[in-house]
Structures are given as C-alpha cells and as structure tokens.
Amino acid sequence: MWLNSPTKKPIKIGARKSDLARLQAYLVGDALKAKGYPVEYLFRESLGDKNLENPLWKMPEKGVFTEDFFQDLVSGALDIVVHSWKDLPTEEKKETMIAATLPRADQRDLLVFKKKSLGRQNLQIFSSSPRREKNLKPFLAKVIPHAKSVQFQPVRGNVQTRVRKLLENPEVDGLIVAKAAMDRLLMATVAEFSETKNFLRQALDQDLQWMVLPLEINPNAPAQGALAIEVLREQTALIEVLKKIHCEKTYSSVIKERQIFSKFGGGCHQKIGVAILQRAFGEIEILCGESPSGEEFRHRRLHLSKQIPSGLSRKEVKFEIQRQKLKLSQKLTADAVLVSRFEAWPEVFSFSGLVWAAGLKTWQKLADLGVWVHGSSEGLGEGEEPDLEALMSRKLSWVRLTHADAVDAASVATYQVKLEPKPFTVASNDIFHWKSYSQFAACLSQHPELKMVAHACGPGRSFELIGKALGSDEKLFIEL
C-alpha cells in the first residue's frame, strides 16, 4: 500500500499528548515526509499521564506510558506509535515489533540547579528514579561545590512541569532529567512548542545552573534518548518503508542495553543503569547500580576493534615529576575551557564561562576549589563531543588549558612539567602503557628502541600523537 501506490495513504502516527511526545512524533513524521510519505497524527493520554500522584516505580503496571496505544495498533486506528524507547517494557509483544528508530539523542542525564542554592551544604534534589538516586547521591556530594549531603525527593510531570516545581519550591535545590528531553524541547522549531521552549530557555539563562552527568558514574536507563517506532508485525509493507529512516547503530546499542537490563527483571523500579557507547576504536559497556538481591556492581568494559595481542609483557615507566604553575599570558575570551588535568587550573583565575574536565578526578578536585564544572570527557579524549549547543543556544568557542609542551592553536599553557623517567629496559615482547604523550616522548628521546615494541594509551590526543611519533598505529592499542 505505502510502497506501490502513486497516491500514498497517509501513515497514521500516534503518541502521547505531552509536548515532548508530540515533538518526538513530529521528528519521525518529518523523516517520513522527507522520503515522500504523507503522515497524520493522533495524540492522547496514557495511564502514566493520568496518574501523576505515584512515583513510576510504585505503579504496578508495566508500560504505563505505552500499553494504551497497543489497542490502537491492533484496531487499525494507528499505523505506528512513537515511544520514548526507555518507557517500553523489556518483554516484546507477539503482535507488534519495533521496526525502526532515528539516530539517538544524548543518552546522559542532566542536573539543573538553582543559582540561588549555590553554596548550600545540605541539598535536596528532585528525581523519582531509584537508578539516579543510587548512583548519584555520593557523586553529587563530591562535585557540587560546597555540598556535604544530597537527598532525593520524588517528582512527577513533564519536563517543564518539573522545572516549574523546582523553581517554585524553596526547599528543593535541583532536578535531574534526561538530557535528550531537555535538548529536544530547547531545539524545537515548531510554533506550538514556543511557550515551553521559551520558558525552559529563560529558566536556564536566568535561574538555573546545569551539569551533564557522567555515564561512568550514572549510566543511562536502557534506551534513554532513543525513539522506538512500534508497528504490527503483519504490516510488512510499512516495515519496509520504515527501514528508510532507520538508524542501525542506535538500534544495536539500545537492544544490547535492554538485553543486559532484562537479566535483572527490567522495570523502572530497578536501581540499575546500562550504557552502550559505540566508538571508532570499539564498544564501551558501562553497568552500574544495585541488583534486586542487593548486590552492588560497577564496571566499564571495552570491547576493542583491535585487540591487544596475548603474550605481551605489560610495562609502565615510573617518573620523577615536577610541575610549576605559569601566569596566564593572555585574557581568555573563549566561551568554554577544557581542563586537561587539575594542575592546569591557574592559581588565580576568574572565569565565568563553561568549564569541562578531561576526567572525573579533575572534576572532583576543581569542585573542591569551589569551581562549578559542567561536565567531563570521562577520560575518552578530546574527540568526545560535549553536545552542548541546545543548552547554550549557540556554538561555543573553546580553549584547552594544558602544559607548555602540549600547546597548540586551540590551547593555552597554564603550567610546565618536567618528566624524568626512572631507569627501565625494553624487550621485544613488551607493551608499554602511557598516561600521556608527554610521558612517551620523554622516554622515546632516551630509548629510540621503543619504536620497535607495542604501546597502549587512552583514546584521543595521546593516541594520535603517539601514533605519529611511531610512524604508524600498527603496534598502538587503546585502553581505558
């Protein structure tokens, strides 16, 4: 019907009535219209929208935001339903399937925090998610400047409702939401969302500070940031149409997250987060939380595209290290700074822009100084896209704070470092592990035979520079 008819029948798209759900349905509709298919929409409330009193984890029904639409598909009232994939139960239905998804939005969580609460020590944070509370209570107490304790309070409603409740409640300091939801609403171009968009933009610009929360500490709810397009399995022609807008990379990551999560029973009552990140060097799997039996776990596993050969002898060189702060030779006019390590933060430095940390240890040490850090590359290198344009409403100009020997056109020297390697030997079956290119360079000048053996380092700038020094990355491997 949709494939062969010269006058195509409109594809009937269903979704919840909330601004975010309608916006997500429009994203799918726009993708189909770009392929030449007309669409029409049907929006209505779900059980989860009607019951705003109970936290989701206390509601016994699975699929509280999705089950009502199943009957619409079966009856033919709808052809497809667009869901936030994280709302779907992990159990699949016999009659329907997820036929497609669009490219995934940011899967991280976002903390929005009242500017007037900066400096408070005992904090109250809105979130009804057991996962977020379990993973973030100790972390937030370390990275929110001056905080000593963090407690969570339940909250329900759509994004703008929750932000409004935060602003109106003098006892609550912050709110955690899915960053994808905030980003989509802030980037909306359809006029019907202008009121919501303007409210959120004004709140962020005037009343709220924000922090993008790291997946290493707080992996997302399975499939967070992804859209699920549900259809009857018997609609084979429509399924072929949906393949034209399908993102296989997103689908693969989401299916793996849901498979891992299903081993613990699934459901929004779980204190478990799982994130799959696909990168050029391989796949990262992050799992964190507490099982229903009370077992706590936390791991970050790397499945490499290029595996480190077996039988190699691991070597790490020890160094005598001297670091000395430098005075800034120029006034920073950039919108944002990437802090390569804690020592790169100048002793006397007043910066009102965005601060991004290369790793979590740097983040925590900066917070101890009273610096509000907006997020981190989590040790994955400078190639990790911060994805902040929606929150900032503009493209940012960046500068990297680093040591004098690593300065380039996009960086500023804030300290100098002297590395003196302790004596070591090089054997043909060695693999040397480096924390930075500077360490490697200091050793290469004394041991040119290092070019003949294998090496490993983190992704990003170090990998790139070590590869250039070796003349090839054939014997260079990624590690986290």
KEVEXMAR-55505 format. One record per residue (C-alpha): residue in three letters; y negated, x, z negated; residue number from 1. Coordinates in pm, 1 decimal. Example, Ala and Ser with C-alpha at 12.3 -4.5 7.8 and 13.67 -1.06 7.14 Angstrom:
REC   code         c2         c1         c3   pos
REC    ALA      450.0     1230.0     -780.0     1
REC    SER      106.0     1367.0     -714.0     2
//
This chain:
REC   code         c2         c1         c3   pos
REC    MET        0.0        0.0        0.0     1
REC    TRP     -257.9      261.4     -106.5     2
REC    LEU     -121.9      531.6      123.2     3
REC    ASN      -99.0      349.5      455.4     4
REC    SER     -334.4       52.5      452.3     5
REC    PRO     -653.0      111.1      659.2     6
REC    THR     -841.3     -115.7      418.3     7
REC    LYS     -714.3       18.1       90.8     8
REC    LYS     -672.0     -220.7     -200.7     9
REC    PRO     -887.4     -113.8     -498.6    10
REC    ILE     -698.6       74.8     -766.5    11
REC    LYS     -745.1     -116.7    -1092.8    12
REC    ILE     -822.4      128.2    -1375.0    13
REC    GLY     -802.1       29.3    -1740.8    14
REC    ALA     -934.4      196.3    -2055.3    15
REC    ARG    -1077.7      119.5    -2398.2    16
REC    LYS    -1431.8      -13.6    -2434.3    17
REC    SER    -1583.9      283.0    -2615.0    18
REC    ASP    -1840.4      496.1    -2433.8    19
REC    LEU    -1606.0      793.6    -2428.0    20
REC    ALA    -1309.5      594.6    -2296.0    21
REC    ARG    -1519.9      434.3    -2021.3    22
REC    LEU    -1666.2      771.0    -1930.2    23
REC    GLN    -1317.3      920.5    -1901.9    24
REC    ALA    -1206.4      630.0    -1682.3    25
REC    TYR    -1507.1      693.9    -1458.1    26
REC    LEU    -1406.5     1060.3    -1427.8    27
REC    VAL    -1068.8      951.3    -1291.9    28
REC    GLY    -1228.9      686.3    -1073.6    29
REC    ASP    -1473.9      937.5     -928.3    30
REC    ALA    -1188.7     1175.3     -849.2    31
REC    LEU    -1003.7      896.7     -664.5    32
REC    LYS    -1315.6      782.5     -480.3    33
REC    ALA    -1372.5     1141.4     -367.3    34
REC    LYS    -1029.3     1117.6     -199.9    35
REC    GLY    -1128.7      793.8      -25.1    36
REC    TYR     -974.9      532.7     -257.6    37
REC    PRO    -1178.3      235.7     -387.4    38
REC    VAL    -1147.8      153.2     -756.1    39
REC    GLU    -1236.9     -117.1    -1005.9    40
REC    TYR    -1236.7     -109.6    -1385.4    41
REC    LEU    -1119.3     -322.7    -1677.2    42
REC    PHE    -1224.8     -227.3    -2030.8    43
REC    ARG    -1113.6     -385.4    -2357.5    44
REC    GLU    -1046.9     -308.5    -2723.2    45
REC    SER     -722.2     -171.6    -2860.9    46
REC    LEU     -567.8     -221.6    -3204.2    47
REC    GLY     -719.3      108.9    -3319.4    48
REC    ASP    -1066.1      -12.0    -3219.6    49
REC    LYS    -1027.0     -337.7    -3412.1    50
REC    ASN     -908.0     -175.0    -3737.9    51
REC    LEU    -1181.6       64.5    -3844.0    52
REC    GLU    -1106.3       48.0    -4215.6    53
REC    ASN     -788.7      255.5    -4245.3    54
REC    PRO     -756.1      622.4    -4154.5    55
REC    LEU     -536.5      656.7    -3846.4    56
REC    TRP     -267.5      837.9    -4038.5    57
REC    LYS     -229.4      538.4    -4271.6    58
REC    MET     -175.0      294.6    -3985.3    59
REC    PRO      199.6      246.5    -3930.2    60
REC    GLU      183.9      166.3    -3560.1    61
REC    LYS      226.7      446.7    -3309.7    62
REC    GLY       -3.4      429.5    -3011.0    63
REC    VAL     -275.7      231.1    -3188.3    64
REC    PHE     -518.1      314.1    -2905.9    65
REC    THR     -271.9      284.9    -2619.3    66
REC    GLU        1.8       25.2    -2676.7    67
REC    ASP     -208.6     -279.6    -2586.7    68
REC    PHE     -254.0     -152.9    -2231.0    69
REC    PHE      119.6     -126.8    -2167.4    70
REC    GLN      149.9     -502.0    -2113.6    71
REC    ASP     -141.1     -492.4    -1868.5    72
REC    LEU       52.1     -244.2    -1655.0    73
REC    VAL      372.2     -447.9    -1671.6    74
REC    SER      192.6     -771.2    -1580.0    75
REC    GLY        5.7     -612.4    -1290.0    76
REC    ALA     -336.2     -672.9    -1444.1    77
REC    LEU     -388.0     -296.9    -1413.7    78
REC    ASP     -256.8      -29.6    -1179.5    79
REC    ILE     -332.9      269.8    -1401.2    80
REC    VAL     -457.9      326.3    -1755.3    81
REC    VAL     -664.9      629.3    -1854.2    82
REC    HIS     -592.8      756.9    -2204.6    83
REC    SER     -706.1     1043.8    -2417.2    84
REC    TRP     -367.9     1213.6    -2398.2    85
REC    LYS     -372.6     1310.8    -2766.1    86
REC    ASP     -365.2      938.1    -2854.9    87
REC    LEU      -30.3      882.3    -2683.0    88
REC    PRO      292.0      881.3    -2888.1    89
REC    THR      523.1     1170.3    -2808.7    90
REC    GLU      802.9      928.5    -2716.1    91
REC    GLU      794.8      831.4    -2348.3    92
REC    LYS      849.5      475.9    -2223.1    93
REC    LYS     1118.9      383.8    -1974.1    94
REC    GLU      887.2      165.1    -1767.5    95
REC    THR      583.0      394.0    -1738.4    96
REC    MET      500.8      760.1    -1690.2    97
REC    ILE      204.0      994.4    -1699.2    98
REC    ALA      161.9     1053.6    -1328.1    99
REC    ALA     -143.6     1281.5    -1333.2   100
REC    THR     -416.9     1445.3    -1533.4   101
REC    LEU     -751.4     1601.6    -1448.9   102
REC    PRO     -843.5     1960.0    -1541.7   103
REC    ARG     -858.0     1987.6    -1919.1   104
REC    ALA    -1186.1     1991.0    -2108.6   105
REC    ASP    -1239.7     2222.9    -2407.2   106
REC    GLN     -945.3     2179.2    -2644.4   107
REC    ARG    -1121.1     2318.1    -2953.6   108
REC    ASP    -1270.8     2126.2    -3245.0   109
REC    LEU    -1641.8     2128.4    -3324.8   110
REC    LEU    -1817.6     2123.9    -3660.7   111
REC    VAL    -2161.5     1964.6    -3662.9   112
REC    PHE    -2351.9     2040.8    -3982.0   113
REC    LYS    -2678.7     1913.9    -4127.2   114
REC    LYS    -2952.1     2174.4    -4115.1   115
REC    LYS    -3081.8     2041.8    -4447.1   116
REC    SER    -2742.1     2127.3    -4602.1   117
REC    LEU    -2769.0     2497.1    -4515.6   118
REC    GLY    -2747.2     2691.8    -4840.9   119
REC    ARG    -2544.4     2432.3    -5028.7   120
REC    GLN    -2235.3     2570.1    -5201.7   121
REC    ASN    -2010.5     2265.9    -5254.6   122
REC    LEU    -1971.4     2088.8    -4923.8   123
REC    GLN    -1840.2     1750.8    -4810.6   124
REC    ILE    -1707.9     1724.6    -4453.8   125
REC    PHE    -1622.2     1407.4    -4262.4   126
REC    SER    -1278.0     1407.7    -4097.1   127
REC    SER     -975.8     1179.9    -4121.8   128
REC    SER     -738.7     1435.3    -3967.6   129
REC    PRO     -473.6     1586.2    -4200.6   130
REC    ARG     -441.1     1871.9    -3949.9   131
REC    ARG     -808.1     1962.2    -3970.1   132
REC    GLU     -819.2     1936.9    -4347.7   133
REC    LYS     -510.2     2153.9    -4390.8   134
REC    ASN     -619.7     2427.6    -4150.5   135
REC    LEU     -995.7     2430.4    -4203.2   136
REC    LYS    -1067.2     2388.1    -4575.3   137
REC    PRO    -1016.6     2756.8    -4663.0   138
REC    PHE    -1167.0     2882.9    -4336.4   139
REC    LEU    -1489.4     2683.5    -4357.7   140
REC    ALA    -1546.6     2803.9    -4713.9   141
REC    LYS    -1545.1     3159.3    -4571.8   142
REC    VAL    -1758.1     3113.0    -4258.6   143
REC    ILE    -2025.8     2862.0    -4360.6   144
REC    PRO    -2293.2     3082.2    -4521.2   145
REC    HIS    -2325.0     3035.9    -4899.9   146
REC    ALA    -2033.4     2788.7    -4917.6   147
REC    LYS    -1796.2     2811.7    -5212.8   148
REC    SER    -1587.3     2498.0    -5172.3   149
REC    VAL    -1519.3     2243.3    -4898.0   150
REC    GLN    -1384.7     1891.7    -4946.8   151
REC    PHE    -1297.1     1637.2    -4677.5   152
REC    GLN    -1380.9     1267.0    -4663.1   153
REC    PRO    -1227.6     1012.9    -4421.7   154
REC    VAL    -1439.9      860.5    -4147.4   155
REC    ARG    -1368.8      624.4    -3856.3   156
REC    GLY    -1557.6      513.7    -3546.8   157
REC    ASN    -1655.2      657.6    -3210.8   158
REC    VAL    -1836.6      988.3    -3183.3   159
REC    GLN    -2189.3      850.7    -3205.0   160
REC    THR    -2094.0      623.1    -3496.1   161
REC    ARG    -1951.8      915.7    -3690.4   162
REC    VAL    -2259.6     1129.4    -3620.5   163
REC    ARG    -2481.4      844.3    -3737.5   164
REC    LYS    -2276.3      805.0    -4057.3   165
REC    LEU    -2321.0     1178.3    -4117.9   166
REC    LEU    -2697.2     1161.9    -4076.8   167
REC    GLU    -2727.5      854.6    -4299.6   168
REC    ASN    -2502.8      974.9    -4584.9   169
REC    PRO    -2688.4     1215.9    -4817.6   170
REC    GLU    -2362.4     1319.1    -4986.4   171
REC    VAL    -2193.5     1449.9    -4668.7   172
REC    ASP    -2285.2     1777.6    -4501.5   173
REC    GLY    -2079.2     1798.7    -4184.1   174
REC    LEU    -1845.1     1629.8    -3939.3   175
REC    ILE    -1557.7     1761.3    -3728.7   176
REC    VAL    -1499.2     1612.6    -3383.2   177
REC    ALA    -1312.9     1709.0    -3069.6   178
REC    LYS    -1548.9     1928.7    -2869.6   179
REC    ALA    -1427.8     1771.8    -2543.9   180
REC    ALA    -1553.9     1432.4    -2658.9   181
REC    MET    -1896.6     1568.5    -2752.4   182
REC    ASP    -1921.3     1768.6    -2429.7   183
REC    ARG    -1833.1     1473.8    -2207.4   184
REC    LEU    -2088.7     1245.5    -2369.4   185
REC    LEU    -2361.9     1511.4    -2354.2   186
REC    MET    -2288.4     1579.2    -1986.6   187
REC    ALA    -2270.6     1212.9    -1883.2   188
REC    THR    -2479.9     1128.4    -1576.6   189
REC    VAL    -2417.4      750.8    -1558.3   190
REC    ALA    -2714.8      548.1    -1680.2   191
REC    GLU    -2510.9      323.8    -1912.9   192
REC    PHE    -2441.7      625.0    -2136.6   193
REC    SER    -2802.4      741.0    -2160.5   194
REC    GLU    -2862.0      587.9    -2505.1   195
REC    THR    -2558.3      761.5    -2653.8   196
REC    LYS    -2635.2     1086.5    -2473.5   197
REC    ASN    -2997.4     1088.3    -2588.9   198
REC    PHE    -2901.0     1008.3    -2949.1   199
REC    LEU    -2649.8     1295.8    -2962.3   200
REC    ARG    -2886.4     1537.7    -2791.3   201
REC    GLN    -3168.3     1457.2    -3032.8   202
REC    ALA    -2934.4     1492.6    -3332.3   203
REC    LEU    -2814.1     1834.2    -3214.2   204
REC    ASP    -3162.7     1959.3    -3131.2   205
REC    GLN    -3336.5     1835.0    -3445.4   206
REC    ASP    -3095.5     1766.4    -3730.2   207
REC    LEU    -2768.5     1948.2    -3677.7   208
REC    GLN    -2629.5     2298.2    -3650.8   209
REC    TRP    -2289.7     2343.0    -3487.9   210
REC    MET    -1987.0     2570.2    -3490.9   211
REC    VAL    -1699.3     2585.7    -3239.9   212
REC    LEU    -1384.3     2617.9    -3449.7   213
REC    PRO    -1126.4     2882.7    -3352.5   214
REC    LEU     -786.1     2785.4    -3218.8   215
REC    GLU     -626.0     3077.5    -3401.5   216
REC    ILE     -710.4     2907.3    -3732.7   217
REC    ASN     -718.3     2546.1    -3619.4   218
REC    PRO     -506.7     2483.1    -3307.8   219
REC    ASN     -581.6     2151.6    -3146.7   220
REC    ALA     -399.0     1823.0    -3174.2   221
REC    PRO     -141.8     1830.2    -2892.1   222
REC    ALA     -306.6     1745.3    -2557.4   223
REC    GLN     -658.8     1731.9    -2703.1   224
REC    GLY     -916.1     1749.0    -2423.9   225
REC    ALA     -676.1     1621.7    -2157.4   226
REC    LEU     -669.0     1282.9    -1986.2   227
REC    ALA     -340.6     1100.9    -1925.3   228
REC    ILE     -314.7      865.2    -1626.9   229
REC    GLU      -37.3      615.5    -1701.5   230
REC    VAL      133.5      412.9    -1429.0   231
REC    LEU      452.3      211.4    -1380.3   232
REC    ARG      736.1      435.1    -1263.5   233
REC    GLU      815.3      189.8     -983.4   234
REC    GLN      470.1      238.9     -826.6   235
REC    THR      585.6      526.1     -606.9   236
REC    ALA      305.4      495.5     -351.1   237
REC    LEU       39.9      503.6     -622.4   238
REC    ILE      209.5      802.3     -784.0   239
REC    GLU      177.4      989.3     -453.1   240
REC    VAL     -193.9      906.5     -445.8   241
REC    LEU     -243.0     1036.4     -799.1   242
REC    LYS      -86.7     1369.4     -703.5   243
REC    LYS     -404.5     1434.3     -500.7   244
REC    ILE     -616.4     1456.0     -818.2   245
REC    HIS     -352.5     1610.0    -1045.4   246
REC    CYS     -402.2     1940.8    -1231.8   247
REC    GLU      -61.2     2102.5    -1279.4   248
REC    LYS     -195.2     2379.7    -1505.4   249
REC    THR     -329.2     2125.6    -1754.8   250
REC    TYR      -13.4     1915.9    -1730.5   251
REC    SER      210.3     2214.4    -1802.3   252
REC    SER       14.7     2317.7    -2114.0   253
REC    VAL       -1.7     1965.1    -2251.0   254
REC    ILE      369.1     1896.5    -2201.7   255
REC    LYS      456.9     2217.4    -2388.8   256
REC    GLU      223.6     2126.3    -2676.8   257
REC    ARG      374.7     1780.0    -2705.8   258
REC    GLN      731.2     1912.7    -2688.4   259
REC    ILE      662.3     2153.5    -2975.4   260
REC    PHE      488.9     1881.9    -3176.8   261
REC    SER      770.9     1631.2    -3122.3   262
REC    LYS     1008.1     1862.1    -3312.2   263
REC    PHE      812.9     1768.5    -3626.3   264
REC    GLY      824.5     1395.1    -3556.1   265
REC    GLY      484.9     1350.6    -3390.0   266
REC    GLY      216.9     1113.7    -3514.7   267
REC    CYS     -141.4     1156.6    -3635.2   268
REC    HIS      -28.5     1191.6    -3998.9   269
REC    GLN      103.5     1541.3    -3928.3   270
REC    LYS      -75.4     1848.1    -4065.6   271
REC    ILE       13.9     2040.9    -3751.3   272
REC    GLY     -184.6     2180.6    -3460.8   273
REC    VAL      -44.1     2343.1    -3148.6   274
REC    ALA     -234.5     2506.0    -2863.6   275
REC    ILE     -109.7     2649.8    -2535.2   276
REC    LEU     -356.5     2879.0    -2357.6   277
REC    GLN     -279.6     2998.0    -2006.6   278
REC    ARG     -444.3     3325.1    -1910.3   279
REC    ALA     -402.2     3571.1    -1624.0   280
REC    PHE     -205.4     3807.4    -1848.4   281
REC    GLY       29.1     3539.6    -1982.4   282
REC    GLU       56.2     3237.2    -2206.2   283
REC    ILE      -57.9     3219.1    -2568.7   284
REC    GLU      114.3     2978.3    -2805.6   285
REC    ILE      -59.4     2900.0    -3135.0   286
REC    LEU      108.9     2687.9    -3400.4   287
REC    CYS      -37.7     2625.8    -3743.2   288
REC    GLY       -3.5     2379.2    -4026.1   289
REC    GLU      248.7     2229.8    -4264.8   290
REC    SER      572.5     2051.4    -4178.2   291
REC    PRO      664.6     1714.3    -4334.6   292
REC    SER      901.4     1904.4    -4567.3   293
REC    GLY      612.8     2116.0    -4698.3   294
REC    GLU      689.8     2436.5    -4505.7   295
REC    GLU      374.3     2621.9    -4405.8   296
REC    PHE      362.7     2822.3    -4085.3   297
REC    ARG      113.9     3009.9    -3872.2   298
REC    HIS      186.2     3210.3    -3559.0   299
REC    ARG       21.7     3325.3    -3240.3   300
REC    ARG      276.3     3430.2    -2978.9   301
REC    LEU      205.2     3594.9    -2647.9   302
REC    HIS      435.9     3535.4    -2353.5   303
REC    LEU      332.0     3811.3    -2115.2   304
REC    SER      329.9     3802.6    -1737.1   305
REC    LYS      407.0     4176.1    -1752.8   306
REC    GLN      643.7     4261.9    -2034.4   307
REC    ILE      630.5     4590.5    -2227.2   308
REC    PRO      945.7     4785.1    -2134.3   309
REC    SER     1209.7     4820.0    -2401.9   310
REC    GLY     1297.3     5158.9    -2544.9   311
REC    LEU      940.5     5287.4    -2574.8   312
REC    SER      823.9     5450.6    -2897.1   313
REC    ARG      511.4     5289.4    -3042.5   314
REC    LYS      232.5     5533.0    -3131.6   315
REC    GLU     -104.5     5470.2    -3297.0   316
REC    VAL     -354.4     5751.1    -3337.4   317
REC    LYS     -545.7     5774.8    -3664.8   318
REC    PHE     -914.9     5868.2    -3661.2   319
REC    GLU    -1188.9     6004.1    -3879.3   320
REC    ILE    -1468.5     5757.2    -3806.7   321
REC    GLN    -1840.5     5791.6    -3870.4   322
REC    ARG    -2079.9     5511.0    -3783.2   323
REC    GLN    -2458.1     5518.4    -3801.6   324
REC    LYS    -2695.1     5226.9    -3753.6   325
REC    LEU    -2964.8     5253.5    -3488.6   326
REC    LYS    -3301.0     5082.6    -3484.5   327
REC    LEU    -3337.1     4828.3    -3209.4   328
REC    SER    -3527.8     4990.8    -2927.0   329
REC    GLN    -3639.2     4656.1    -2786.1   330
REC    LYS    -3707.9     4299.4    -2889.3   331
REC    LEU    -3423.6     4073.2    -2789.3   332
REC    THR    -3531.0     3792.3    -2559.6   333
REC    ALA    -3181.1     3662.2    -2486.6   334
REC    ASP    -3066.7     3315.3    -2593.7   335
REC    ALA    -2740.3     3444.3    -2740.7   336
REC    VAL    -2580.4     3761.0    -2876.8   337
REC    LEU    -2216.3     3864.7    -2867.2   338
REC    VAL    -2144.8     4081.4    -3171.0   339
REC    SER    -1872.0     4329.0    -3072.4   340
REC    ARG    -1792.4     4414.3    -3434.7   341
REC    PHE    -1957.6     4372.2    -3772.7   342
REC    GLU    -2115.9     4719.3    -3763.7   343
REC    ALA    -2307.8     4615.7    -3452.1   344
REC    TRP    -2526.1     4376.2    -3653.4   345
REC    PRO    -2858.2     4555.9    -3721.6   346
REC    GLU    -2960.3     4610.3    -4083.2   347
REC    VAL    -3299.8     4447.6    -4027.9   348
REC    PHE    -3254.4     4170.8    -3774.9   349
REC    SER    -3408.7     3828.4    -3739.5   350
REC    PHE    -3251.5     3632.1    -3457.6   351
REC    SER    -3287.6     3257.0    -3416.3   352
REC    GLY    -3059.7     3218.4    -3115.4   353
REC    LEU    -2688.8     3167.4    -3079.2   354
REC    VAL    -2452.3     3417.1    -3244.7   355
REC    TRP    -2099.0     3468.3    -3110.2   356
REC    ALA    -1845.9     3702.2    -3274.2   357
REC    ALA    -1585.8     3901.4    -3084.6   358
REC    GLY    -1327.3     3841.0    -3358.7   359
REC    LEU    -1270.3     3641.0    -3675.3   360
REC    LYS    -1312.9     3933.7    -3915.9   361
REC    THR    -1657.1     3999.6    -3769.0   362
REC    TRP    -1736.9     3628.4    -3805.3   363
REC    GLN    -1648.0     3623.4    -4175.2   364
REC    LYS    -1840.5     3941.5    -4252.9   365
REC    LEU    -2151.0     3806.7    -4079.2   366
REC    ALA    -2120.1     3483.6    -4277.3   367
REC    ASP    -2117.4     3693.0    -4596.3   368
REC    LEU    -2462.2     3819.0    -4488.1   369
REC    GLY    -2582.7     3461.0    -4451.2   370
REC    VAL    -2559.6     3459.3    -4069.9   371
REC    TRP    -2460.3     3132.1    -3903.8   372
REC    VAL    -2201.6     3221.8    -3638.2   373
REC    HIS    -2149.3     2958.5    -3369.3   374
REC    GLY    -1800.9     3069.6    -3264.4   375
REC    SER    -1577.3     3353.5    -3157.2   376
REC    SER    -1383.6     3501.6    -2865.2   377
REC    GLU    -1092.2     3530.7    -3111.4   378
REC    GLY    -1005.8     3883.3    -3000.8   379
REC    LEU     -924.3     3768.2    -2646.7   380
REC    GLY    -1200.1     3969.8    -2480.1   381
REC    GLU    -1537.6     3906.5    -2327.2   382
REC    GLY    -1376.9     3719.1    -2040.8   383
REC    GLU    -1318.9     3423.0    -2271.9   384
REC    GLU    -1564.6     3157.5    -2162.0   385
REC    PRO    -1761.2     3019.9    -2463.2   386
REC    ASP    -1818.4     2692.2    -2272.7   387
REC    LEU    -2143.0     2602.9    -2447.4   388
REC    GLU    -2361.2     2461.0    -2171.0   389
REC    ALA    -2317.2     2099.6    -2285.0   390
REC    LEU    -2409.2     2178.6    -2645.3   391
REC    MET    -2710.0     2388.6    -2542.6   392
REC    SER    -2815.0     2172.2    -2242.2   393
REC    ARG    -2880.5     2486.4    -2037.2   394
REC    LYS    -2719.5     2805.6    -1914.9   395
REC    LEU    -2756.9     3084.1    -2168.8   396
REC    SER    -2874.5     3441.4    -2129.6   397
REC    TRP    -2650.2     3678.0    -2326.2   398
REC    VAL    -2668.5     4029.9    -2464.6   399
REC    ARG    -2387.6     4224.3    -2631.5   400
REC    LEU    -2453.7     4422.8    -2948.5   401
REC    THR    -2238.4     4735.6    -2942.7   402
REC    HIS    -2232.2     5112.0    -2998.8   403
REC    ALA    -2427.1     5364.5    -2794.7   404
REC    ASP    -2132.2     5489.3    -2587.8   405
REC    ALA    -2043.3     5138.9    -2469.2   406
REC    VAL    -2385.8     5028.1    -2349.5   407
REC    ASP    -2426.6     4874.3    -2005.0   408
REC    ALA    -2682.3     4647.3    -1839.9   409
REC    ALA    -2570.1     4347.3    -2047.9   410
REC    SER    -2571.7     4519.2    -2386.8   411
REC    VAL    -2790.5     4684.0    -2649.4   412
REC    ALA    -2693.7     4981.9    -2866.8   413
REC    THR    -2721.7     4898.9    -3236.4   414
REC    TYR    -2510.6     5182.1    -3379.8   415
REC    GLN    -2344.9     5502.6    -3278.4   416
REC    VAL    -1991.6     5605.8    -3359.6   417
REC    LYS    -1817.5     5939.7    -3380.5   418
REC    LEU    -1439.9     5934.1    -3347.7   419
REC    GLU    -1236.9     6238.8    -3438.9   420
REC    PRO     -865.7     6184.0    -3368.6   421
REC    LYS     -616.1     6329.4    -3610.1   422
REC    PRO     -350.9     6553.5    -3453.1   423
REC    PHE      -81.2     6378.2    -3250.8   424
REC    THR      173.1     6457.6    -2982.6   425
REC    VAL      258.1     6288.4    -2654.2   426
REC    ALA      616.6     6226.7    -2540.1   427
REC    SER      733.1     6070.6    -2215.6   428
REC    ASN      873.6     5757.1    -2385.3   429
REC    ASP      560.8     5686.7    -2595.4   430
REC    ILE      345.8     5375.1    -2568.9   431
REC    PHE        5.0     5418.8    -2734.2   432
REC    HIS     -169.4     5116.3    -2883.3   433
REC    TRP     -550.3     5120.6    -2878.0   434
REC    LYS     -803.5     4906.6    -3061.6   435
REC    SER    -1084.6     5004.3    -2824.6   436
REC    TYR    -1161.5     5200.1    -2510.6   437
REC    SER    -1365.5     5442.2    -2722.3   438
REC    GLN    -1053.2     5542.6    -2913.6   439
REC    PHE     -865.2     5601.5    -2590.9   440
REC    ALA    -1149.0     5802.3    -2435.3   441
REC    ALA    -1183.4     6025.5    -2743.9   442
REC    CYS     -813.7     6112.8    -2719.8   443
REC    LEU     -795.7     6146.9    -2341.6   444
REC    SER    -1052.5     6427.3    -2345.1   445
REC    GLN     -819.4     6629.1    -2567.9   446
REC    HIS     -485.9     6512.8    -2424.7   447
REC    PRO     -504.7     6456.1    -2047.3   448
REC    GLU     -126.3     6410.3    -2051.7   449
REC    LEU     -196.5     6060.1    -2186.3   450
REC    LYS     -234.1     5955.2    -1823.4   451
REC    MET      139.6     6002.6    -1780.5   452
REC    VAL      257.0     5759.3    -2051.1   453
REC    ALA      231.0     5386.2    -2128.7   454
REC    HIS      -52.6     5218.4    -2318.0   455
REC    ALA     -129.7     4878.7    -2469.7   456
REC    CYS     -451.7     4712.2    -2584.0   457
REC    GLY     -615.6     4373.7    -2611.8   458
REC    PRO     -737.3     4180.3    -2308.5   459
REC    GLY    -1092.2     4211.6    -2180.0   460
REC    ARG    -1325.0     4508.2    -2161.9   461
REC    SER    -1090.5     4764.5    -2321.7   462
REC    PHE     -811.2     4675.7    -2079.3   463
REC    GLU    -1044.6     4704.6    -1782.5   464
REC    LEU    -1191.0     5043.4    -1883.4   465
REC    ILE     -860.8     5200.0    -1985.6   466
REC    GLY     -712.9     5088.8    -1655.2   467
REC    LYS     -995.9     5256.5    -1466.7   468
REC    ALA     -952.3     5577.8    -1664.5   469
REC    LEU     -579.5     5580.6    -1590.1   470
REC    GLY     -643.4     5509.7    -1223.1   471
REC    SER     -403.4     5214.6    -1237.0   472
REC    ASP     -287.1     4947.1    -1478.4   473
REC    GLU       78.2     5002.4    -1383.1   474
REC    LYS      152.3     5154.5    -1725.0   475
REC    LEU     -104.0     4944.8    -1914.8   476
REC    PHE        3.4     4636.0    -2109.9   477
REC    ILE     -162.0     4355.5    -2304.0   478
REC    GLU     -108.0     4297.9    -2674.4   479
REC    LEU     -284.6     4076.4    -2927.0   480
//
